[in-house]
């Protein structure tokens, strides 16, 4: 479960960026990973890339295909994700099945 969380973290952060930018800025700064000095110029893509590098630096995979997930299984993963109400309820942004699929596709 920890590998799955680490692998998906950059892509879920990318999805939630618009509602969590300031918080992500503070977290990246505290971790010493911040590529910019000003929250106003931090982009979703930068944040995703920095977190992918962090995950890779831990020796963990950061792509679904790296752990044997195929493109064809992504819709099923998205459908399954929509049944995990505990996670969906705690996400800072409303997520639909098509959003979940887009996140999995980005992580592929």
GIRA-V245454 format. One record per backbone hydrogen bond with DSSP energy under -0.5 kcal/mol. CO is the residue of the C=O (numbers start at 1). NH is the residue of the N-H. Records with the same first field share a line. If there is no record, write none. Layout:
CO = NH, NH
This chain:
1 = 5
2 = 6
3 = 7
4 = 8
5 = 9
6 = 10
8 = 11, 12
9 = 13
10 = 14
11 = 15
12 = 16
13 = 17
14 = 17
16 = 19, 20
17 = 20, 21
20 = 24
21 = 25
22 = 26
23 = 27
24 = 28
25 = 29
26 = 30
27 = 31
28 = 33, 34
29 = 32
38 = 41, 42
39 = 42
43 = 47
44 = 48
45 = 49
46 = 50
47 = 51
48 = 52
49 = 53
50 = 54
51 = 55
52 = 56
53 = 57
54 = 58
55 = 58, 60
56 = 59
63 = 66
64 = 67, 69
65 = 68
70 = 73
71 = 74
73 = 77
74 = 78
75 = 79
76 = 80
77 = 81
78 = 82
80 = 83
81 = 84
83 = 85
84 = 87, 88
85 = 89
86 = 90
87 = 91
88 = 91
96 = 100
97 = 101
98 = 102
99 = 103
100 = 104
101 = 105
102 = 106
103 = 107
104 = 108
105 = 108
107 = 64
